[in-house]
Amino acid sequence: MPRKVYNFQLLYTQEQTMRTNIVINDQLMAEALQLSGLSSKREVVETALRLLVQQQRQRQIRSLRGKLIWEGDLAQMRGVGDDHC
């Protein structure tokens, strides 16, 4: 009976990870562990990376302020003046 060489379901459902070695300031890591309550350096690094990505996405969105044209009736969208209440 042939063996399965690849388990595509497993590959599809798991997050992709990348192993890397980095030098991190020990005091900064200790403070991050203490303040965050996280239990591992890996969790601290992943949390920090997620936060950085989120902040940069928000910065990109904020940079669009005043540059987009919106057409619509906000009062109508909110239902102001409707007798539904």
N, C-alpha and C positions, 0 to 999 in steps of 0.2 A: 504494500500500500504506500503511495507516495506521501511524503511528509510536506506539510505546509511550510514554505520557505518564508513567506511574509504574512503578517497578520494585519491586513489593511484596516480592519475595524479598530484595532488597538492604536494604530498610528493616527487614524482619523480623529479619534475621540480624545487623545491626550494632547496637552500643551507641548509645544516644541520647546526644548531647552537647549542652552548652549553652555558648555562647561568652559570656564575661563579662570585664570588666576590674575588677581589684581592686588596691588599694594594699597591698603587703606590706613589712614591715620588711626592708630589704636585708641587714642583718647576720644576721637570723634565717634568711632564705632561703639565704644563703651557707653558714651553719653546717649547715643541713639538707642542702644539696647535698653538702657535704664529708663529713658523718657517714654519710649514707645511701648514698653512692656512686651515686646516681641521676644521670642525665645531663641532665635538663631540669627547669625550674621546674614545668612541667605535671605531670611524674611525681611531684615532691615534693608538690604540692598534692593530686593524686589519691590518693596513698598516705596522706597525712595525713587526708583525708576518709574513706577506707575504714577507717582505724584508729579515728577518732572514732566512726563508725557502729558498728563492732564493739564498742568499749568501752561505748557507751551501751546496746547490746543486752544485753551481759553484765550491766551494772548493773541493767537491768530484770529479768533472770532472777534475779539475786542478791536483789533486793527481795522475791521470792516465798518466800525461805527461811523455813521454819517456818509458812507460811500454807497449804500444800497438804496434803491428807490422802492418804496412800498406804496402800493395802491390798494385801497380798501376802505371800508367803513367800520371803524373800531366799535362805535356805538351799536351798530347792527350786529357785529360779531358777538358782542357782550350781551346782546338782548336788551339793551337799554330802551325803555319805552314800550317794551312788549308787555302784554297783559298776562304773562304766564305765571307771575309770582302771586 
